[in-house]
Amino acid sequence: MSPDKKKILTIVGARPQFIKAAVVSRRLKQADWVQEIIVHTGQHYDPEMSDIFFSEMDIPTPGYNLEIGSGSHGTQTGKMMQAIEEVFLKEKPDCVLVYGDTNSTLAGALVAAKLHITLAHVESGLRSGNKKMPEEINRICTDHVSDLLFVPTDTARQNLLHEGCAKSSIAMSGDVMYDAALFYATKSNDDILSELGLKPQCFLLATIHRAENTDSPQRLDAIFAALAELAHEIDVVLPLHPRTKRLLAERNFQNPNPERLRIIGPVSYLQMIALEKNCALIATDSGGVQKEAYFFGRPCITLRDETEWVELVNAGYNRLAEANKDKILAAYRHFMKNKPEFKGSFYGKGDAGQLIVSRLHAYLHR
């Protein structure tokens, strides 16, 4: 590597991070001043949740795959930190780039901070206000040890200022997931509609993966009871996260209406975009899917008690239904009668990747 080039290590480990990193990595690949090395922690190690994303999204092959796998939060994060530290000491990066709010994010951030390596956090400033969520702890800690804070919205910026983060460290980038949605929408794999026998605008797309729902029998039962009832009115498609599948199997879950409640395996990102573009509405506990619903003009029922994307709730595009059967059904019927008119853009102009790379260049060459 040329002595004039800067070295950036990008930490990823979970499916949403692959999507976000694809946007910035594509821009870094076009830049002549930087070498990027991707470090995959192995937090998502199932090929259906990991390998396919790198291939179909044309993400550079990871320079390191740490193969950490699952475990309790402390065990997993600790193992990641130990393995990441070895990589950092070997590679001696000029900058570490982390995304979102996973254990991989926190592990990379803490090691970078302790080794005094410049740390940049993409999608910083998000807050749910619920510290029982591991993601909330991860994002708060990461933000407060980062040198560069790339925020997707003004709400996120205000959160950081309220917490005392230096104004000079905050950069309004817009949302990298909006970049991804625009770029990959034309490449989506619409074959999945015919494979499942689905008609556009005639099905509800659902996703469930957050621990607050999957680890609570009461919440999970309520969500599936609502989906089963909705399946009498509209086809429901549920790509099932491997962890949710395992928990349902442990409880001997029986699908009451398999013809209309379609529980399928994990789908690729391009297949997911095709489902999002063509569904009537979405029910999810995923932060990323909430935004993608907005990007593609689809109403969203959020299966959580709170959301980081408060602007979507305030605008009427998203309704919080908790894990409450009656609230989920009410939200569905509201949206079927009152289709929101999607206006404006909360998440930038689709140039977040370029803005992030430009700010990184300026900071590392100051």
Number of C-alpha atoms within 10 A of each C-alpha: 8 8 7 10 12 18 20 23 23 24 27 30 25 23 19 22 20 23 22 24 25 22 23 23 21 16 16 22 13 9 13 10 15 20 16 20 20 21 21 25 30 20 24 19 19 13 9 16 21 20 16 15 21 17 11 12 19 12 18 16 14 17 14 15 16 18 16 21 15 13 11 8 11 10 12 18 22 15 17 25 22 13 18 25 18 11 17 18 10 9 13 13 20 17 22 25 25 28 28 23 26 23 26 28 29 27 25 30 32 19 21 24 17 10 13 11 18 20 25 27 26 29 25 30 29 26 21 14 11 14 12 9 13 15 21 19 17 20 24 19 16 28 26 19 20 25 21 23 30 29 28 25 21 15 17 22 21 16 16 24 13 9 12 10 20 13 12 9 14 21 18 20 25 26 24 29 27 25 23 22 22 13 13 15 15 11 15 19 17 16 11 16 16 9 8 11 8 17 13 12 14 15 22 25 22 25 20 22 17 19 13 17 21 20 13 12 14 12 19 20 18 19 24 18 17 18 25 20 16 19 21 12 12 16 23 29 23 21 19 19 18 15 14 19 18 13 15 16 11 9 9 9 12 9 13 13 15 13 11 19 23 19 17 13 13 17 19 21 22 21 18 20 23 22 25 25 21 21 24 23 24 26 29 22 26 19 15 14 22 24 22 22 23 21 19 17 19 26 28 32 28 27 27 20 14 18 23 18 20 16 15 18 17 10 13 15 22 27 27 21 24 20 24 21 20 15 17 25 17 15 20 22 12 12 20 13 8 10 15 15 11 15 10 6 12 19 22 17 13 20 17 26 26 18 19 25 18 14 15 19 16 10 14 12 10 6
